[in-house]
Amino acid sequence: MASRPTARAGQDHAPTNPSGLRQTYTASSSYGSAGTRSAPTSQGSDGASDHGPSAGPSRPRPTEITALLDATLDFREQAHEGPCNHGAFSPRPTSPSSSIFGGDSPSASESEAEVPGIDGVLATPSPRKRKSWKRRWASKIKSKKMSTSSALAQQHGVRDSALMYLSYYLPVMVWAREYSWSYFKGDFVAALTVAGIYVPMALSLADNLAHVPPINGLYSFVINPLVYALLGSCPAMIVGPEAAGSLLVGSVIKASVDRGEGGDEDATLQARICGIIAGMSGAMVLVAGFARLGFLDSVLSRPFLRGFISAIGVVIAVDQLIPELGLNRLAEHAHVGHSSSVDKLGFIFRNLDKAHTLTFAIAGTSFLVIMVCREIKRRLQPRHPFVAYVPDRFLVVVLSSFLAYYFAWDKAGVAVLGKVEAASGHLFTFRWPLQPSNMPHIREAMSTSFLIALLGFFESSVAAKSLGGEGFAGIQLSPNRELVALGTANIIGSCFMSLPGFGGYGRSKVNRSTGGRTPMSSIILSALTLLTILFLLPYLYYLPKPVLSSLISVVAWSLIEECPHDISFFLKIGAWQELGLMMSILLATIFFSLSFGMAIGVGLSLLQVIRHATRPRIQILGRIPGTNRFENAEDHPERLEFIEGCLIVKIPEPLTFANTGELKTRLRRLELYGSSLAHPALPRLRREDCNRNIIFDIHGVTSLDGSGTQVLEEIVRDYRQRGVRIFFSRGPEHDSKVGQLLRNSGILELVGGEHHFVDDVHEALKLTEAEEGGELGVADIHDRGTRLL
């Protein structure tokens, strides 16, 4: 064996396997300073006389610790012909010669012959041409994906034109070219079915929940589906008003009435506030689409949404009990219309003897009929799909209107819809909502508009993902284009003071199941709603308001009915944190107000996101006995062995300003206790010399920002000042952004140079042995190994 081997790259070599210097011990025999170390694990070694091509494999067998990018540092010399006097430090015959932070660069001829591409698609560069001003302008506005796509298209002989990209952003250009009359029958039947079920629902949402003129709810079914059909990327999606958004609009209108800005009968003010909320919600969604924030549908957790939607269902059900019992006028005199759900329940129980019997009978009967029909359709539809075409709610509306007219229920004390007209007296009056004169209302409705936008986009995203796989050929689902389509639709709708409209899974599923395959069904639905506004509204004069309330109660029931299933599931898996979040939102909304429940839910959800994002997930690694594989030592420490004098730390995530705040603290805890789960009140469990070599496995550090780089540099500098050797395993490529940051920040120089960046943890262990061997001397190594044994 060579005398006094050193760790210099390109000179002497690290051992093929750790020698007696690197003792191993398991958690059961010794962990830290306590106990006696076990005997060294048999690793095997390469003989000193094996130097030829048969001395060993060309590369070690790949494992989960093998670097994915193979251009990594090899601190060993290349294999050579003739005798070799390096002993156990003999190089492998096919050791790599390039480093991740340096090495021989390819020759000029090689660099000209090889052009990097995508999976080998781009083989040779085209001759350089002088670009015209048109080409220069086009190259500036093209994104990186567009440039890559252009090259791919040219390579495969596909025509690359501006129309191709325009068709992607305007899906109507795709489906309109392929549309045929064979689709029209299904689209027309689907639109007619959806109109029969949900057009009466739009009247109910506007009148009973949003407290705006009923025609403003119909506006949402005229404008929003039409705009979405042109811009949306989910062909089967039906956009329109939702119960949650309508209730939030009603809460803003009630707040303005409480401040004395207008009475309950001021339809003009109510319509204007409705348009302002729809405009702000649409603007927020549109800006999010241009900013490519389509990933935001994953920010709110499932427990938050289920808790908040269930709370909305309870609030809606309690609200509708008052008109269903005929207690509207009494509630106005008692000023309970703006109270919490608990206060409204108390009012209802105190005044049950004053309920209007006929009103309650009409509401109860219509509710039971709709629920029975709903259950029958659910049971029969798998065997008899045609039952989905039955517009049961439309039939209830028509029949109840006829009965109210025939029996003069309005004279018997039953409230009827009356004349449906626009607040301005003219249909489709244009009014730009986001103007300076509306600034007081804009400030008051800002938070509510944000929540409407967030909830609306989330529900639309869930519906689009559920329906997108069965859409029209050639249209690809895109969250960012969904944001642009929904935002544009709501901004245009707000100019006519319509309710906010987003995609709903229920009506979209009805549309698809009844034959709707293309966005033409949305256009037909818009036309049918327009015909209703122009010609059918006079026939709805005698529509009983208790029937509208019962329609809303059915929606409330559908919002609540999935909550027990989620609660039972979370109970089964012991998800107490999720259950606590759901119950907090539910109780806060019921006992206080919708806005308070909303604030609690959003606050707790964001705290969870921040906590999850800022918590470092570093791990201490131990070796599986008899192998070169390393696993998380905190899972099963008794099954792993630990390397004497070495702390192996895995960083499995990008380092950013968000998750490096506690990185030093958690590293210190690993040094002291060997586990991040230990309480800091414990005394030190690991001796100082157990950490004289620290190996960082940074394969998961795929990105690094300025703050993360600074914290990592401070950590490395502190270790080096304490005399600790630092090694990096499975590091980035030389030309990568992370590699440049490690080099420019001085971390590369601090750790000792390029040869401290190695392929895997096993190579780092051999390098620590080589460096300690160079410091102690070969004789000292053998003496120390003998004493430990």
Secondary structure, 3 states (H helix, E strand, C coil): CCCCCCCCCCCCCCCCCCCCCCCEEECCCEECCEECCCCCCCCCCCCCCCCCHHHCCCCCCCCCCCCCCCCCCCCCCCCCCCCCCCHHHCCCCCCCCCECCECCCCCHHHHHHCCCCCCCCCCCCCCCCCCCHHHHHHHHHCCHHHHHHHHHHHHCCCCCCHHHHHHHHCCHHHHHHHCCHHHHHHHHHHHHHHHHHHHHHHHHHHHHHHCCCHHHHHHHHHHHHHHHHHHCCCCCCCEEECHHHHHHHHHHHHHHHHCCCCCCCCHHHHHHHHHHHHHHHHHHHHHHHHCCCHHHHHCCCHHHHHHHHHHHHHHHHHHHHHHHCCCHHHHHHHCCCCCCHHHHHHHHHHCHHHCCHHHHHHHHHHHHHHHHHHHHHHHHCCCCHHHHHCCHHHHHHHHHHHHHHHHCHHHHCCCECCCCCCCCCCCCCCCCCCCHHHHHHHHHCHHHHHHHHHHHHHHHHHHHHHHHHHCCCCCCCCHHHHHHHHHHHHHHHHCCCCCCEEECHHHHHHHHHCCCCCCHHHHHHHHHHHHHHHHHHHHHCCCEHHHHHHHHHHHHHHHHCCHHHHHHHHHHHCCHHHHHHHHHHHHHHHHCCHHHHHHHHHHHHHHHHHHHHHCCCCEEEEECCCCCCEEECCCCHHHCEEECCEEEEECCCCECCCCCCCHHHHHHHHHHHCCCCCCCCCCCCCCHHHHCEEEEECCCCCCECHHHHHHHHHHHHHHHHCCCEEEEECCCCCCCHHHHHHHHCCHHHHHCCHHHEECCHHHHHHHHHHHHHHHHCHHHHHHHHHHHC
